[in-house]
Amino acid sequence: MLENIVNYFTNAGVEVYFILLILVILEAVLSADNAIALASIAKSVEDPKSQQQALNIGLIGAYILRIILILGATYVIEYWQFELLGALYLLWLVFNYFFAREEESEDPEKRSLGFKSLWQVIPTIAITDLAFSLDSVTSAIAITEDTWLIIAGGTIGIIILRFLAGLFIRWLQEYTYLEDAGFITVGFVGLRLLLKVWLPDTYIPEWLTIAVVAVFFTWGFSKREVLESND
Protein backbone atom coordinates (compact mmCIF):
# COMPACT_ATOMS: atom_id res chain seq x y z
CA MET A 1 0.00 0.00 0.00
CA LEU A 2 2.78 2.43 0.93
CA GLU A 3 4.52 1.69 -2.38
CA ASN A 4 1.29 2.48 -4.26
CA ILE A 5 0.99 5.81 -2.44
CA VAL A 6 4.63 6.74 -3.23
CA ASN A 7 4.20 5.79 -6.90
CA TYR A 8 0.97 7.75 -7.10
CA PHE A 9 2.48 11.01 -5.89
CA THR A 10 5.77 10.47 -7.73
CA ASN A 11 3.95 10.26 -11.04
CA ALA A 12 1.36 12.90 -10.21
CA GLY A 13 1.06 16.09 -12.21
CA VAL A 14 0.92 19.70 -11.02
CA GLU A 15 -2.88 19.60 -10.93
CA VAL A 16 -2.86 16.84 -8.31
CA TYR A 17 -0.60 18.84 -5.99
CA PHE A 18 -2.74 21.95 -6.50
CA ILE A 19 -5.87 20.03 -5.47
CA LEU A 20 -3.96 18.60 -2.49
CA LEU A 21 -3.03 22.14 -1.44
CA ILE A 22 -6.70 23.17 -1.59
CA LEU A 23 -7.68 20.15 0.53
CA VAL A 24 -5.01 20.95 3.12
CA ILE A 25 -6.10 24.62 3.34
CA LEU A 26 -9.73 23.50 3.68
CA GLU A 27 -8.75 21.03 6.42
CA ALA A 28 -6.77 23.71 8.26
CA VAL A 29 -9.60 26.26 8.19
CA LEU A 30 -12.30 23.75 9.14
CA SER A 31 -10.13 22.26 11.91
CA ALA A 32 -10.24 25.33 14.16
CA ASP A 33 -13.53 24.54 15.91
CA ASN A 34 -12.65 20.83 15.94
CA ALA A 35 -9.34 21.65 17.63
CA ILE A 36 -11.07 23.71 20.34
CA ALA A 37 -13.52 20.87 21.05
CA LEU A 38 -10.68 18.34 21.27
CA ALA A 39 -8.59 20.67 23.45
CA SER A 40 -11.54 21.18 25.81
CA ILE A 41 -12.08 17.43 26.05
CA ALA A 42 -8.37 16.80 26.66
CA LYS A 43 -8.08 19.46 29.37
CA SER A 44 -10.80 17.66 31.34
CA VAL A 45 -7.83 15.61 32.56
CA GLU A 46 -5.94 17.87 34.96
CA ASP A 47 -2.43 16.46 34.46
CA PRO A 48 -0.74 18.25 31.48
CA LYS A 49 1.19 15.09 30.55
CA SER A 50 -2.05 13.09 30.46
CA GLN A 51 -3.65 15.80 28.29
CA GLN A 52 -0.94 15.35 25.67
CA GLN A 53 -1.22 11.57 25.93
CA ALA A 54 -4.99 11.78 25.44
CA LEU A 55 -4.53 13.90 22.32
CA ASN A 56 -1.87 11.61 20.87
CA ILE A 57 -3.73 8.34 21.41
CA GLY A 58 -7.13 9.84 20.67
CA LEU A 59 -5.99 11.27 17.34
CA ILE A 60 -4.39 7.96 16.32
CA GLY A 61 -7.83 6.43 16.81
CA ALA A 62 -9.37 9.40 15.00
CA TYR A 63 -7.04 8.88 12.03
CA ILE A 64 -8.03 5.22 11.73
CA LEU A 65 -11.72 6.20 11.83
CA ARG A 66 -11.11 8.91 9.21
CA ILE A 67 -9.53 6.41 6.82
CA ILE A 68 -12.46 4.04 7.29
CA LEU A 69 -14.85 6.94 6.67
CA ILE A 70 -13.02 8.02 3.51
CA LEU A 71 -12.89 4.48 2.11
CA GLY A 72 -16.59 4.04 2.84
CA ALA A 73 -17.59 7.61 1.94
CA THR A 74 -19.81 6.60 -0.97
CA TYR A 75 -21.75 4.27 1.31
CA VAL A 76 -21.94 6.81 4.13
CA ILE A 77 -23.24 9.60 1.88
CA GLU A 78 -26.11 7.38 0.72
CA TYR A 79 -27.45 7.06 4.29
CA TRP A 80 -28.53 10.30 5.93
CA GLN A 81 -28.64 8.55 9.32
CA PHE A 82 -24.84 8.89 9.64
CA GLU A 83 -24.97 12.66 9.26
CA LEU A 84 -27.94 12.83 11.63
CA LEU A 85 -25.99 10.96 14.31
CA GLY A 86 -22.98 13.23 13.75
CA ALA A 87 -25.14 16.35 13.99
CA LEU A 88 -26.86 15.19 17.18
CA TYR A 89 -23.52 14.25 18.75
CA LEU A 90 -22.00 17.69 18.04
CA LEU A 91 -25.11 19.46 19.33
CA TRP A 92 -24.99 17.26 22.44
CA LEU A 93 -21.37 18.35 23.01
CA VAL A 94 -22.43 22.00 22.78
CA PHE A 95 -25.37 21.47 25.15
CA ASN A 96 -23.16 19.54 27.56
CA TYR A 97 -20.55 22.31 27.53
CA PHE A 98 -22.93 25.20 28.17
CA PHE A 99 -25.01 23.23 30.68
CA ALA A 100 -21.85 22.21 32.58
CA ARG A 101 -20.67 25.81 32.46
CA GLU A 102 -23.93 26.98 34.00
CA GLU A 103 -23.71 24.33 36.72
CA GLU A 104 -20.11 25.32 37.53
CA SER A 105 -20.55 29.08 37.16
CA GLU A 106 -19.49 29.62 40.77
CA ASP A 107 -16.04 28.26 39.92
CA PRO A 108 -15.32 29.13 36.25
CA GLU A 109 -11.74 27.85 36.49
CA LYS A 110 -13.09 24.30 36.80
CA ARG A 111 -15.39 24.34 33.78
CA SER A 112 -15.20 21.16 31.74
CA LEU A 113 -17.23 18.82 29.57
CA GLY A 114 -17.46 16.37 32.44
CA PHE A 115 -14.90 13.81 31.22
CA LYS A 116 -12.53 12.88 34.04
CA SER A 117 -10.85 9.57 33.20
CA LEU A 118 -8.06 9.41 30.61
CA TRP A 119 -9.66 6.35 29.04
CA GLN A 120 -12.97 8.16 28.89
CA VAL A 121 -11.36 11.14 27.16
CA ILE A 122 -9.43 9.16 24.49
CA PRO A 123 -12.43 7.52 22.72
CA THR A 124 -14.38 10.78 23.05
CA ILE A 125 -11.63 12.60 21.12
CA ALA A 126 -11.73 9.95 18.37
CA ILE A 127 -15.53 10.01 18.09
CA THR A 128 -15.66 13.83 18.13
CA ASP A 129 -13.19 14.05 15.25
CA LEU A 130 -15.23 11.44 13.35
CA ALA A 131 -18.37 13.60 13.73
CA PHE A 132 -16.50 16.61 12.35
CA SER A 133 -15.06 14.48 9.54
CA LEU A 134 -18.55 13.76 8.21
CA ASP A 135 -18.64 17.41 7.15
CA SER A 136 -15.01 17.80 6.03
CA VAL A 137 -14.92 14.55 4.01
CA THR A 138 -18.12 15.56 2.21
CA SER A 139 -16.48 18.90 1.37
CA ALA A 140 -13.36 17.10 0.12
CA ILE A 141 -15.41 14.81 -2.14
CA ALA A 142 -17.03 17.90 -3.66
CA ILE A 143 -13.52 18.98 -4.74
CA THR A 144 -12.20 15.60 -5.92
CA GLU A 145 -13.28 11.96 -5.93
CA ASP A 146 -9.67 10.76 -5.92
CA THR A 147 -9.45 8.57 -2.79
CA TRP A 148 -5.65 8.85 -2.46
CA LEU A 149 -5.83 12.64 -2.54
CA ILE A 150 -8.56 12.73 0.10
CA ILE A 151 -6.55 10.33 2.30
CA ALA A 152 -3.43 12.50 1.87
CA GLY A 153 -5.42 15.62 2.76
CA GLY A 154 -6.94 13.86 5.77
CA THR A 155 -3.51 12.69 6.94
CA ILE A 156 -2.07 16.20 6.80
CA GLY A 157 -5.29 17.45 8.41
CA ILE A 158 -4.79 15.18 11.43
CA ILE A 159 -1.22 16.49 11.85
CA ILE A 160 -2.49 20.09 11.68
CA LEU A 161 -5.28 19.22 14.11
CA ARG A 162 -2.81 17.79 16.65
CA PHE A 163 -0.70 20.93 16.44
CA LEU A 164 -3.74 23.24 16.79
CA ALA A 165 -5.26 21.26 19.68
CA GLY A 166 -1.96 21.50 21.57
CA LEU A 167 -1.92 25.27 21.08
CA PHE A 168 -5.58 25.66 22.05
CA ILE A 169 -5.06 23.88 25.38
CA ARG A 170 -2.81 26.80 26.34
CA TRP A 171 -4.88 29.49 24.61
CA LEU A 172 -8.06 28.38 26.37
CA GLN A 173 -6.40 29.44 29.62
CA GLU A 174 -5.42 32.84 28.19
CA TYR A 175 -8.44 34.05 26.19
CA THR A 176 -11.69 34.62 28.08
CA TYR A 177 -14.18 34.02 25.26
CA LEU A 178 -12.26 31.50 23.15
CA GLU A 179 -13.86 28.33 24.50
CA ASP A 180 -17.36 29.79 24.19
CA ALA A 181 -16.62 30.93 20.63
CA GLY A 182 -15.30 27.49 19.74
CA PHE A 183 -18.38 25.68 20.98
CA ILE A 184 -20.71 28.14 19.24
CA THR A 185 -18.99 27.22 15.95
CA VAL A 186 -19.25 23.53 16.89
CA GLY A 187 -22.98 24.13 17.22
CA PHE A 188 -22.96 25.80 13.79
CA VAL A 189 -21.32 22.72 12.24
CA GLY A 190 -23.88 20.50 13.97
CA LEU A 191 -26.76 22.63 12.64
CA ARG A 192 -25.18 22.58 9.18
CA LEU A 193 -25.15 18.77 9.22
CA LEU A 194 -28.72 18.73 10.51
CA LEU A 195 -29.82 21.06 7.71
CA LYS A 196 -28.19 18.78 5.12
CA VAL A 197 -30.23 15.89 6.51
CA TRP A 198 -33.48 17.83 6.66
CA LEU A 199 -33.05 19.71 3.36
CA PRO A 200 -30.57 17.62 1.31
CA ASP A 201 -30.86 19.90 -1.74
CA THR A 202 -29.80 22.96 0.26
CA TYR A 203 -26.24 24.07 -0.52
CA ILE A 204 -24.27 25.94 2.15
CA PRO A 205 -21.14 27.43 0.50
CA GLU A 206 -17.79 26.83 2.18
CA TRP A 207 -17.07 30.56 2.23
CA LEU A 208 -20.08 31.07 4.52
CA THR A 209 -18.81 28.44 6.96
CA ILE A 210 -15.34 30.02 6.91
CA ALA A 211 -16.85 33.49 7.45
CA VAL A 212 -18.90 32.32 10.45
CA VAL A 213 -15.86 30.62 11.98
CA ALA A 214 -13.76 33.77 11.41
CA VAL A 215 -16.33 36.04 13.08
CA PHE A 216 -16.67 33.93 16.22
CA PHE A 217 -12.94 33.30 16.52
CA THR A 218 -12.26 37.04 16.20
CA TRP A 219 -14.56 37.50 19.20
CA GLY A 220 -12.92 34.52 20.94
CA PHE A 221 -9.49 36.14 20.74
CA SER A 222 -10.79 39.61 21.65
CA LYS A 223 -10.05 39.46 25.40
CA ARG A 224 -6.86 38.07 26.87
CA GLU A 225 -6.49 37.38 30.56
CA VAL A 226 -3.47 38.76 32.36
CA LEU A 227 -1.52 35.72 33.56
CA GLU A 228 0.58 35.88 36.67
CA SER A 229 4.27 36.33 36.01
CA ASN A 230 7.02 34.50 37.85
CA ASP A 231 9.34 37.50 37.54
N, C-alpha and C positions, 0 to 999 in steps of 0.2 A: 504493500500500500504506500509506504513512504517513497519507494522508488517511482511509483506512478505519479505521486504529487510533485517530486523533483523534476521528472520528465515533462510534466504538464507545464510548470512555470518556466522551465528552461526553454521550451519551444514556443512559449506564448508570445504574442505580438504586443505592440504598444497599447492597443485598445483594451486588452485584458488587464494590464496594470493600471490603466486609467479607471476602469470600472472598479478594480480592487481599491483604489484610492478613494473613490466615492463611497464605497461600502464602509471603509474604515472611518471616514469623516462622519458618516451617518451613525455608525456605532458609537463614536466618541460623543457626539451631540446627544444622542438618545440615552447614553449611559449615565448622565448626570443624576437624574432622579433615582435611577436604579442604584447608583453608588451610595446615595444618601440613605436609601432604605437598608441596604446591606450594612453600611457603617452603623446605623442605629441599632440594627439587630446584633451586630458583633459587639457593640459597646454595652450591651446588656450584661455581658460578662465583665466583671470589674477588673480583673487582672489584665494589664496591657499585653503581656505575652500570650495569654489565652485568646485575646481578641485577634491578634495576628494569626494564631493557629486556626481559629475558627474561620477566618477569611480564606486562608490558604486551602484548608481541607474542603470547606464549603464550595469554593470556586472550582476545585478539581471535580467535585460532584456536579456542579453547575455546567462545566464544560462537557462532561459526558452526556448530560441530559440535552444540552444544546445540539450536539452532534446527532443524537437520536431524533431530535425534533427536526433538524434540517433534512436528514435522510428520509424521514417520514412526513415531510412538509405537505406533499400533495395529498396524502391521506388525511392529515390534520385539517387542512383547509376545507375539505369536503364536509367536515362535521363541525357545525357551529357550537356544539356542546363544549369543545375544548376551549374556545375563546370565551364562552360564558363562564366556565370554571375559573379561567385566568382572571377575568374581569371581577368576579365575585371575590376571589382571593385578594386581589389588590385593594379593592374597596374595603374588605375586612381588615386589612393591615392599617389602612387610613383610619377606620373607625376605632380600631384597637389602640392606635397611637393617641388620638385626640381624647378618647374616653379615659385612657390611662393617665394622660396629662391632667385631665380634669380631676381625677381621683387623687393625684399626687401634687396638686397645685400648692399645697402648703410647703412642699419641699421640692422645688423645681430642679434642683441639682440631681435628684434621684429619678427623674423621668425616664421611662424605658417602655419597651413594647411588652414587657412581662416575661421575657425569656431569660432564665437564670442559668440553666445547666449548659455546659459547653456542647454536649451531645444533643441538646435540644436546639441550640443555635445553628449548628452545622447543617442539618437537613433543611432548616428553615431558610438559610441562605441559598441553598441549591434550588429549592422550590420557588423562592421569590424570583430568582434570576430566570427560571423557566417561564414564569408567568409574564415577565417583561419580554422574554424572547419571542413569545407568541406574536407580539406587535412588531418587533424588530426584524424577525425572520420574514414576516409577511411583506414588510417594506423592502427587504433585500430581494425577495422574489420578484417584486414589481420592477426592479432594476435589471436583474439577470436571472435566468433559470439555470445557470451553470452551477452545479452542486459544489464543485471544487472551489470556485470563487467564493461562494457563500460560506463554505467551511473555513476558508482562509480568512475572510472578513470576520467571522465569528471567533476564530482563534485569536486574532489581533484584538478583537473587542474584549475578550476575557482578560487579556493582559492589561489593556487600558483600564478596564473596570477594577482590577485588583489595585492598580496604582491610585486611581481616583478614590476608591473606598478607604485606602490607607490614609490619604490626605484628609478625607472628610471626617474621619474619626477625630482628628485633631481640630479641624475647623468647626466641628459641631460644638466644641467647648469654647470657641472664640467668638462666634457670630450668633447673636441673640435669636434672630429670626430664621436662621438657615434650615434648621430641622423642620420647622413648620412649613417653610416654603417648599422643601423637598417633598413632604408628604401631601401637600396640596397638589403638586405636579404628579405624584403617584396616583392620586385620586383622578386627575385628568386623564391619565393613561388608562385607568380602569374604566372610566366613563366612555372613553374612545372605543375600547374593546366592546363594551356593552352596546354602544350605538351601532357598531359593525354587525353585531348579532341581531339587533332589533330591526335595523334598516340596512341590510347588506349592500344595497345599491348606492348608499350614501358614501361619497368620497371626501375624506378629510385630508387636505394637502399637507405634506411634510413641513412646509414652511410655516403653517399655522401652529403645528405642534412645537416646532423650534422657537417660534415667537412667544408662545405661552410659557415655555420653559425659561426663556431668557428673561421675561418680565418678572416671574416669581423668584428667579435666582438673583436678579438685581436687587429685589427687595430683601432677599435672604442675606445678602452680603452688605446690606446698608448700615448695620449697626454692629460694631465690634466691641466686645467686652474688654475692659482693661484688666489684663492678667497680672497677678502679683509677680514682682521681680525679685530675684535672689540677690541682686546687687546691694 
